[in-house]
């Protein structure tokens, strides 16, 4: 995770983007979490592989921050609330 300045002058928090790949072979379903960007942070396209019946599902997570102090936020599991 890193913070970068955009051309508009806003602070932007970049979160690593992953691709969730569903694959079903030998009657065993599995989910695999793969990086969607390569080491140079260029967009990396994952194509469906018909031999192994893999289908990519892209999950994009990104949050832009305005020019103000960032509020502290944490991710909580639904079980933790209440």
Phi, psi and omega in degrees: 000135180213159181252131180229157176264129178272170181296332181282356178089007179270149173281135181231131179261115181265127179250139180303135182260132182243159174243127177268117183255123176265127178227138179231109172221150183055037179060021178243116179278142178211151175246136181233133179261117185238148175294136179266349178239146178277185186295336179270007178063025171274150179303135182242120184264125177258123180262151178294136179256111185291332181296317182259006178059041178271135178232121181278138173239116185272133179241112182255124180234117180207141180226130178260139181250136177284175178282075177202163179302134181289136176279142180284125180230142177232150176269130181238148176282143179306330180294332183285343182271151175111000000 
